[in-house]
């Protein structure tokens, strides 16, 4: 009864505020009813204060909304001054926090209020003028009064951040009191407290694990939600190439925040020490409320947001703009608080192996939580913060290279790889999870730039996680290739901008893959077969890049890991017609027209993988033929099937059921207990994203062994060296008017000549161009890259091995495929292949495109994950668009 009365009183106070037509004085007792005399939960505040009421007050009585915010912050500051000791003060603090969480997004969404929290308040200005008047009358202020006056000119935002940070280490409110003092002053003064003694959890830089207290965890969570709301101001600014720094985060992570170090370690340790399973008691999450999970998610979100703002980089960018005369020389509104980001500073300085072990174990424990299998259904708690965890892992690797090398030093990196591949495979058909697919691929791209990652992939893989992929016996490299094939072959079309990244990852690791299984070998050849189809090669100006990547994979394995890869060599021999067709791609207009005849550019579907029976293969060898005669018929069937799919229009997507049926028909046995990748439920919300940055912007090329050859002497076998040059040259060319170039007839500007185009602003909704504006390949364009196809090594391999295999099949009358594989295992090509090319690695490099992408993605994730309550729902967000699938 009492609780409902308090809600009613709070509701009445809101209604009274909306009905006030004149300004209410800041000293009026009217304001007390908003934070005193009631106990209203955060969910209740969101239910009792509507969006329209906040907007009406903001538009009709802005002075009253300003006073409400000012008084709420003032109450928080007063609680800090009195060390927040009483129950009434603690209740008042929580009411102020909840009200500010509700109101602040509506202040941010109005441009007129942009600098409200960072300007002097009218009350402060009046007091300042009054003090000046007293000074003119000869009244000299004392030293203490001057200090008070200086404090009054502190912007409201800084007062708010200072108060929240102090309250996060308030004994008996958010932390357990360390010691009790005798006498009336039992509690330590909050202003003088050493918060490093009150770090929330043991781990990095702190050995003591405080006792768990659910009420304190709830209060911390609410204070962190207020911080997150303060930091969310960029949501209400349109994406810009040179974004001004987030002033809230700049101050929070600067040396002006005396709690910066204990806050950082508290957040990091709380996340990495969390064990959702605990002692493993089944269904414990249904019996007990877990307040730690909400706290962990809030800590995670604060961490990824604060680590996203590297103030030094932004200052350098501003200086660069000023140097080129693109920015004003005067001080900007954010210059006064932009110091070093101490969170990034602390993270980059972690160096002890035990700290790295603690961080890595914590992240892998939480990432693998959704993958844990039990005999009792739903008996284990399932976390949903994997996107935030992947972003945090990315940030740590990006800022602390010692941690990255620690991860790659042992097979622990595979504990990161498996959950990433699980999420990539399971999310490939869900359009609402495009961002998750990107972050997973970006992390693998970062890891693949290091040699140790490729070496670790040779560890045998034991299937512990059910995935809807073919059953195989092999290594983690086979798992990687099989999942990537699934993404390319059966993922939705908005993933097509990631194809370059997926193949680049495989190129980077390929020189170190000792043994590929037959399943993975067939998948790689199937990708080449699909991407080298003439109509696909000629349908867009960059499609041939994919073929260059695949050929580089094969060359790396043949030149550096030939001995253990008889499965791949055998598959290359079987599919030799694919390589011959590429070498003989028509370059005359008649041949081009024939390739493109009857083809419409629709959704790109790969033909299904055909698994041939062993007896047929061996019989072909016995008949003095390589096993491609019958497969060519299959290829024709594939083309016919795909042609029908294209003719039926771009919306004729194959269903998951039919896809599964085709897999069963082709003899691929799927993992037991695996669920198929399902598309998003209709109506699922998703946040739009910027364009995926181009591969050459995200990576820089370097040789794995720089001493062998200089970078300038890259042989032509690495065809992508010419690709990058071609891209850069095309960027420099004028694009203002349609032009005819020897590289192809372009009927529109260069931006629209990409493999896919963006249908919506700031969205990864990729569609093919209308048929009215078609890319028209020319003979000169085909010749320009066909002559650079790195086919020499493979053609030499076929020239040497095909006659040998044919001969051994006839001489020995082989009846089993394994005999051919055994022969290939013991064969050698030493001295017969061209001189090995240098190993070229494309390493990830930080760039403005991925920085902007990550910022949008992070805030999109936070927007969609905060649903109880939905803090930013129904506000006018500008950084991204909320769309329904």
Buried (B, 14 or more C-beta within 10 A) or exposed (E): EEEEEBBEBBBEBBEEBBEEEEBBEBEEEBBEBBBBBBEBBBEBBBEBBBBEBBBBBBEEBBEBBBBBBBBBBBBBBBBBEEBBBEEEBBBBBBBBBBBBBBBBBBBBBBEEBBEBBBBEBBBBEEBBEEBEEEEEEEEEEEEEEEEEBEEBEEBBBBBBBBBBBBBBBBBBBBBEBEEEEEEEEEBBEBEEBEBBBBBBBBBBBBEEEBEEBEEBBBBBBBBBBBBBBBBBBBBBBEBEEEBBBBBBBBBBBBEBBBBBBBBBBBBBBBBBBBEBBEEEEEEBBEEEEBBBBBBBBBBBBBBBBBBBBBBEBBBEBBEEEEEEEEBEEEEEEBEEBBBBBBBBBBBBEBEEEEBBEBBBBBBBBBBBBBBBEEEEEEBBBEBEBBBBBBBBBBBBBBBBEBBBEBBBEEEBBBBBBBBBBBBBBBBBBBBBBBBBBBBBBBBBBBBBBBBBBBBBBBEEBEBEBBBBBBEBEBBBBBBBBBBBBBBBBBBBBBBBBBBBBBBBBBBBBBBBBBBBBBBBBBBBBBBBBBBBBBBBBBBBBBBBBBBBBBBBBBBBBBBBBBEBBBBBBBBBBBBBBBBEBBEEBBBEEEBBEEBBEEBBBBBBBBBBBBBBEEEEBBBBBBEEEBBBEBBEEBBEEBEEBBBEBBEEEBEEBBEBEEBBEBBEEBEBEBBEEBEBBEBBEEEBBBBBBBBBBBBBBBBBBEBBEEEEEEEEEBBEBBBBBBBBEBBEEBEEEEBEEEEEEEBBBBBBEBEBBBBBBBEEEBBBBBBBBEEEBBBBBBBEBBEBBBEBBBBBBBBBBBEBBEEEBBEBBEEEEBEEBEBBBEBBBEBEBEEEBBEBBBBBBBBBEEBBBBBBBBBBBBBBBBBBBBEEBEBBBEBEBBBBBBBEB
